[in-house]
Amino acid sequence: IKRSERKLVDHTKQFYYNTAHDIRVPLQLIQEPLMELKEKEDLTTEGMSNIRIVLRNLNILLTQNDTTINFERMEKNKNRLYLSEHNLPSFIENIVKLTIPVAEIKQIDINFNNTITGQFKIWMDNEKIRTILSNLLNQIIECSDDFKSINIIIGVIQNEWFLEITYEGKPLPIETIQDSTNGKFIDDAIQKNTTITDNWGMQRIGQVLKLYQGSILVKNVDKKS
């Protein structure tokens, strides 16, 4: 990439980042009264359906906006690990709770099963692990069929922890993870003037997995992933 093109790409990315920060609070101010309206008002069937459609699209926009902000943070710290100690069950449960409102729009139940007894403290870069898990859960909600369930289990086998998520719906676009480990998908989209794909969250997972030299196992069986 030429120096002039690199300058244009950097300026364009910064514009995206600045815009994401600017619109985050207004989007939340739109979301909160709509959520209250859905919960407290006696809406008609058609009215409830319309509210769900609006909230569903708004949550997609908020998720993409947060992904942009988190991507900016990761770019600044991509070659560094900031390790701190966390209680694994509480850490994952908090991430799951944040995704429940998104799942409720599609009337999906999230069942969280912690098989770990007591605390299980681990050292990790919580920002990067949170990026993997939150983007993965949001993508699973997007792929899940309406009115279904997502089952999440965490546990420990021989002092190693695991997290298993099962759902019914479309398969995860796992190839997106494998194709995005070079971390240049935004730069390429700007340079070629193309649209960033809908699977941006999965691409970010690919980036972080490359840093950790990790992997995710996905099995698809009769519409179950």
Phi, psi and chi 1 to 4 in degrees:
 res  aa     phi    psi   chi1   chi2   chi3   chi4
   1 ILE       -  132.5 -174.2  170.3      -      -
   2 LYS   -71.3  160.2  -63.1  177.8 -178.6  178.0
   3 ARG   -60.7  -42.2 -174.0  174.9  179.2 -179.2
   4 SER   -64.8  -37.9   58.3      -      -      -
   5 GLU   -68.8  -39.6  -67.8  175.5  -22.8      -
   6 ARG   -60.8  -39.6  163.9   54.7   39.5 -163.1
   7 LYS   -63.7  -43.0 -152.5  169.5 -177.8 -179.5
   8 LEU   -64.5  -43.4  175.5   61.9      -      -
   9 VAL   -60.9  -45.2  167.0      -      -      -
  10 ASP   -64.1  -41.9  -70.5  -18.1      -      -
  11 HIS   -66.3  -39.0  -79.7  -52.9      -      -
  12 THR   -66.7  -43.4  -54.7      -      -      -
  13 LYS   -61.5  -41.5  -79.0 -159.7  -65.2 -172.6
  14 GLN   -63.9  -35.5 -166.4   57.3   53.9      -
  15 PHE   -61.8  -44.7  171.0   76.6      -      -
  16 TYR   -59.6  -45.9  -71.2  156.7      -      -
  17 TYR   -62.4  -46.2  -61.7  152.2      -      -
  18 ASN   -62.2  -42.1  -67.5  -17.5      -      -
  19 THR   -63.1  -41.4  -57.9      -      -      -
  20 ALA   -60.3  -42.8      -      -      -      -
  21 HIS   -65.6  -39.2  -75.0  -74.2      -      -
  22 ASP   -66.6  -37.3  -70.8  -17.2      -      -
  23 ILE   -95.6   -4.7   68.5  173.6      -      -
  24 ARG   -61.8  -50.4 -170.4  171.6 -169.7  -86.9
  25 VAL   -65.8  -46.2  171.7      -      -      -
  26 PRO   -56.3  -38.0  -27.6   36.0      -      -
  27 LEU   -64.7  -39.8  -73.8  174.2      -      -
  28 GLN   -67.5  -35.7  -71.0  175.0  -34.6      -
  29 LEU   -68.0  -26.5  -68.2  175.4      -      -
  30 ILE   -76.8  -39.7  -64.7  170.8      -      -
  31 GLN   -67.2  -44.1 -178.6 -168.7   42.8      -
  32 GLU   -60.6  -49.8  -71.1  171.1    5.6      -
  33 PRO   -66.2  -30.4   18.1  -29.3      -      -
  34 LEU   -67.3  -40.1  -73.9  173.8      -      -
  35 MET   -64.0  -41.1  -69.8  -69.0  -69.8      -
  36 GLU   -65.7  -40.2 -172.3  173.8  -10.9      -
  37 LEU   -61.2  -42.9 -176.6   67.0      -      -
  38 LYS   -64.7  -38.2  173.3  179.2  169.9  -71.1
  39 GLU   -81.6  -35.2  -64.5  -62.4  -32.4      -
  40 LYS  -106.7  -24.8  -64.4 -176.7  178.2 -179.6
  41 GLU   -90.6  148.2  -64.7  -64.3  -32.4      -
  42 ASP   -87.6   85.9 -173.9   18.3      -      -
  43 LEU   -89.2  154.1  -60.7  173.4      -      -
  44 THR   -70.2  167.6   63.7      -      -      -
  45 THR   -59.0  -41.8  -57.6      -      -      -
  46 GLU   -67.3  -40.3 -176.0  180.0    1.0      -
  47 GLY   -63.1  -42.3      -      -      -      -
  48 MET   -64.1  -40.2 -178.3   61.8   75.1      -
  49 SER   -62.7  -41.9  175.8      -      -      -
  50 ASN   -65.9  -41.0  -70.0  -25.0      -      -
  51 ILE   -61.5  -42.1  -77.8  -73.7      -      -
  52 ARG   -63.5  -39.4  -74.8 -159.5  177.8  103.4
  53 ILE   -64.4  -44.2  -69.6  171.1      -      -
  54 VAL   -63.5  -46.8  172.5      -      -      -
  55 LEU   -65.3  -37.2  -76.6  170.9      -      -
  56 ARG   -61.6  -47.1 -176.1  171.6  179.9  170.3
  57 ASN   -68.8  -35.7  -70.5  -43.9      -      -
  58 LEU   -65.9  -40.3 -176.2   58.3      -      -
  59 ASN   -66.2  -36.5  -84.1  -48.1      -      -
  60 ILE   -61.6  -44.2  -69.1  171.7      -      -
  61 LEU   -64.3  -42.9 -174.8   56.0      -      -
  62 LEU   -63.3  -41.0  -85.7  165.9      -      -
  63 THR   -63.0  -44.9  -61.0      -      -      -
  64 GLN   -65.6  -36.0  -69.1  176.1  -21.5      -
  65 ASN   -66.2  -45.1 -164.4   68.5      -      -
  66 ASP   -64.5  -35.1  -73.5  -15.8      -      -
  67 THR   -61.8  -39.5  -62.4      -      -      -
  68 THR   -63.1  -45.2  -55.2      -      -      -
  69 ILE   -63.9  -44.0  -67.0  171.4      -      -
  70 ASN   -66.5  -34.0  -69.2  -26.8      -      -
  71 PHE   -63.6  -39.8 -173.4   89.0      -      -
  72 GLU   -60.0  -45.2  177.7 -170.7   23.3      -
  73 ARG   -61.6  -41.8  -68.2  174.8 -174.7  159.6
  74 MET   -68.8  -35.5 -162.2 -176.3   79.2      -
  75 GLU   -61.4  -36.8  -81.0 -141.1  -47.7      -
  76 LYS   -71.8  -30.1  -68.6  177.5  179.8  176.6
  77 ASN  -118.5   21.8  -58.0  -48.7      -      -
  78 LYS   -66.0  -26.3   61.9 -177.0  177.2 -177.7
  79 ASN  -100.8   16.1  -64.6  -39.5      -      -
  80 ARG  -129.8  148.6  -60.3  176.4 -177.7  176.6
  81 LEU  -115.3  127.4  -70.2  176.4      -      -
  82 TYR  -108.5   94.8  -65.2   92.5      -      -
  83 LEU   -86.1  138.5  -62.0  178.0      -      -
  84 SER  -150.1  160.2   53.4      -      -      -
  85 GLU   -89.8  134.9 -169.1  177.1   36.7      -
  86 HIS  -138.9  148.3  -62.9  -90.4      -      -
  87 ASN   -82.1  111.6  177.6   36.2      -      -
  88 LEU   -55.6  -50.4 -178.9   69.0      -      -
  89 PRO   -57.6  -43.5  -25.7   35.8      -      -
  90 SER   -67.2  -40.0  -61.1      -      -      -
  91 PHE   -60.5  -48.9  178.5   80.6      -      -
  92 ILE   -70.8  -38.9  -66.6  179.7      -      -
  93 GLU   -60.7  -38.7 -172.7  173.9    7.6      -
  94 ASN   -64.5  -38.4  -73.0  -24.0      -      -
  95 ILE   -65.1  -42.2  -65.7  174.1      -      -
  96 VAL   -61.9  -42.9  171.3      -      -      -
  97 LYS   -60.5  -35.1  -75.5  179.6  179.0  177.4
  98 LEU   -69.5  -23.3  -69.7  174.6      -      -
  99 THR   -90.6  -12.8   63.2      -      -      -
 100 ILE   -59.2  -45.8  -71.5  176.3      -      -
 101 PRO   -58.5  -34.1  -25.1   35.5      -      -
 102 VAL   -67.5  -43.1 -178.6      -      -      -
 103 ALA   -65.7  -35.3      -      -      -      -
 104 GLU   -63.4  -27.8  -74.1  178.1  -16.1      -
 105 ILE   -62.0  -35.6  -55.7  -56.4      -      -
 106 LYS   -94.3    8.8  -63.1 -178.3   68.3  174.7
 107 GLN    54.3   46.9  -61.1 -172.5   54.6      -
 108 ILE  -104.2  131.9  -66.4  171.7      -      -
 109 ASP   -88.0  135.1  -67.2  -34.9      -      -
 110 ILE  -108.8  117.0  -65.0 -174.9      -      -
 111 ASN  -104.6  117.1  -56.7  -46.6      -      -
 112 PHE  -108.2  120.5  177.7   66.9      -      -
 113 ASN  -119.7  107.5 -177.4   15.1      -      -
 114 ASN   -95.4  111.0  171.6   25.8      -      -
 115 THR   -94.8    6.1   64.4      -      -      -
 116 ILE   -86.9  128.5  -60.4  173.9      -      -
 117 THR   -87.2  125.0  -57.3      -      -      -
 118 GLY    72.8 -157.1      -      -      -      -
 119 GLN   -86.3  152.2  -67.1 -168.0  -18.1      -
 120 PHE  -139.8   94.8 -173.0   78.9      -      -
 121 LYS   -90.3  134.9  -66.6 -172.0  175.8 -178.2
 122 ILE  -134.9  157.4   62.6  171.0      -      -
 123 TRP   -97.2  130.6  -73.3   84.6      -      -
 124 MET  -160.6  165.2   62.6 -179.9  172.4      -
 125 ASP   -86.5   97.0 -174.2  -36.0      -      -
 126 ASN   -62.5  -30.8   80.1   85.7      -      -
 127 GLU   -65.0  -43.1 -173.5   71.4   31.9      -
 128 LYS   -76.1  -39.3  -67.2 -178.6  175.7   64.3
 129 ILE   -66.6  -38.8  -64.9  -63.5      -      -
 130 ARG   -62.3  -38.8 -171.6 -177.5  -60.4  -83.1
 131 THR   -59.8  -46.1  -67.8      -      -      -
 132 ILE   -61.8  -51.4  -67.8  174.2      -      -
 133 LEU   -70.0  -43.2  -64.1 -178.4      -      -
 134 SER   -67.5  -41.3   60.3      -      -      -
 135 ASN   -67.3  -37.0  -81.5  -69.9      -      -
 136 LEU   -65.0  -45.2 -175.6   60.6      -      -
 137 LEU   -64.8  -42.0  -80.0  172.5      -      -
 138 ASN   -63.2  -38.1  -78.5  -37.7      -      -
 139 GLN   -68.6  -37.7 -174.2   68.0   55.7      -
 140 ILE   -65.5  -40.7  -73.5  173.0      -      -
 141 ILE   -61.1  -42.0  -68.6  169.9      -      -
 142 GLU   -63.6  -37.0 -174.4   62.4   30.1      -
 143 CYS   -82.5  -18.3  -70.4      -      -      -
 144 SER   -72.5  149.2  -66.2      -      -      -
 145 ASP   -72.2  147.6  -66.2  -26.1      -      -
 146 ASP   -62.1  150.6  -68.1    2.7      -      -
 147 PHE    67.2   17.9  -49.2  107.1      -      -
 148 LYS  -105.2 -168.7  -64.6  -68.5 -175.2  177.2
 149 SER  -126.3  149.2  -63.3      -      -      -
 150 ILE  -115.8  125.7  -64.5  172.6      -      -
 151 ASN  -110.5  125.3  -61.0  -57.1      -      -
 152 ILE  -120.0  126.5  -57.4  169.6      -      -
 153 ILE  -125.1  132.1  -58.9  174.4      -      -
 154 ILE  -121.0  146.5   62.1  168.2      -      -
 155 GLY  -164.3 -174.7      -      -      -      -
 156 VAL  -132.3  132.0  176.6      -      -      -
 157 ILE  -126.7  116.7  -61.7  177.4      -      -
 158 GLN    51.2   49.0  -63.9  179.7  -11.7      -
 159 ASN    67.7   12.6 -149.4   36.3      -      -
 160 GLU  -115.3  132.6  -68.0 -173.9   -5.3      -
 161 TRP   -89.9  153.3   66.9  -85.1      -      -
 162 PHE  -138.6  157.9   70.4   88.3      -      -
 163 LEU  -134.2  126.4 -179.1  144.2      -      -
 164 GLU  -122.6  130.1  179.7 -179.3  -76.2      -
 165 ILE  -124.2  126.2  -53.2  172.5      -      -
 166 THR  -123.3  147.7   56.9      -      -      -
 167 TYR  -157.9  170.6   71.9   97.6      -      -
 168 GLU  -116.7  129.5  -66.8 -175.9   39.3      -
 169 GLY   156.4 -156.4      -      -      -      -
 170 LYS   -69.0  147.0  -62.9 -177.4  -63.8 -175.4
 171 PRO   -62.8  148.2  -18.9   30.4      -      -
 172 LEU   -65.9  141.7  -76.7  175.5      -      -
 173 PRO   -75.9   68.7   28.5  -33.8      -      -
 174 ILE   -63.6  -26.3 -165.5   67.0      -      -
 175 GLU   -63.0  -24.8   68.5  -77.0  -10.2      -
 176 THR   -63.8  -38.7  -52.2      -      -      -
 177 ILE   -63.1  -46.8  -68.0  178.9      -      -
 178 GLN   -67.4  -30.6  -62.3  163.3  -14.6      -
 179 ASP   -87.9   -5.0  -66.6  -18.3      -      -
 180 SER  -116.1   12.4   62.0      -      -      -
 181 THR   -70.4  -13.1   51.4      -      -      -
 182 ASN   -76.7  -14.0   64.2    1.1      -      -
 183 GLY    73.0   13.9      -      -      -      -
 184 LYS  -107.6   16.8  -61.0  -63.0 -177.1 -177.3
 185 PHE   -67.0  -32.8   52.1   91.2      -      -
 186 ILE   -72.2  -45.8  -67.7 -176.8      -      -
 187 ASP   -58.7  -43.7  -63.6   31.9      -      -
 188 ASP   -63.3  -41.9  -67.6  -17.3      -      -
 189 ALA   -64.2  -40.8      -      -      -      -
 190 ILE   -67.6  -45.7  -66.6  171.7      -      -
 191 GLN   -62.9  -39.9 -172.1 -178.4    3.6      -
 192 LYS   -91.8   -0.7  -63.1  173.4 -176.0  176.3
 193 ASN    57.2   45.6 -163.4   25.8      -      -
 194 THR  -115.0  166.0   57.0      -      -      -
 195 THR   -82.2  136.8  -57.4      -      -      -
 196 ILE   -68.9  137.1  -64.3  173.1      -      -
 197 THR   -67.5  163.3   68.5      -      -      -
 198 ASP   -66.8  -16.9  -65.8  -26.9      -      -
 199 ASN   -96.0   35.7  -60.1  -38.6      -      -
 200 TRP   -58.4  -40.5 -170.4    5.9      -      -
 201 GLY   -59.3  -40.2      -      -      -      -
 202 MET   -67.5  -34.8  -63.8  -65.7  -77.6      -
 203 GLN   -66.0  -36.6  -69.2  173.1  -39.1      -
 204 ARG   -66.6  -37.4  -68.9 -153.5   60.6 -129.5
 205 ILE   -59.3  -43.1  -67.8  173.1      -      -
 206 GLY   -58.6  -40.2      -      -      -      -
 207 GLN   -62.3  -48.6  -79.9 -169.0  -64.9      -
 208 VAL   -67.0  -38.5 -179.0      -      -      -
 209 LEU   -61.4  -35.2  -73.5  176.6      -      -
 210 LYS   -64.3  -41.8 -177.6 -175.5  178.2 -176.8
 211 LEU   -61.8  -39.3  -69.5  172.7      -      -
 212 TYR   -87.2   -5.8  -86.2  102.1      -      -
 213 GLN    53.5   44.9  -63.8 -177.2  -14.3      -
 214 GLY  -110.7 -175.4      -      -      -      -
 215 SER  -154.2  162.1   61.8      -      -      -
 216 ILE  -124.7  132.7  -70.3  177.7      -      -
 217 LEU   -96.7  124.3  175.6   64.2      -      -
 218 VAL  -122.4  129.8  176.3      -      -      -
 219 LYS  -123.4  130.0  -67.2 -178.6 -179.3 -179.7
 220 ASN  -111.4  122.6  -63.4  -44.9      -      -
 221 VAL  -135.0  107.3 -177.5      -      -      -
 222 ASP    48.6   57.2  -65.5  -27.4      -      -
 223 LYS    70.9    7.0  -72.1 -166.4   70.9 -178.0
 224 LYS  -108.4  131.8  -66.1 -177.4  179.4 -179.8
 225 SER  -118.4      -  -65.9      -      -      -
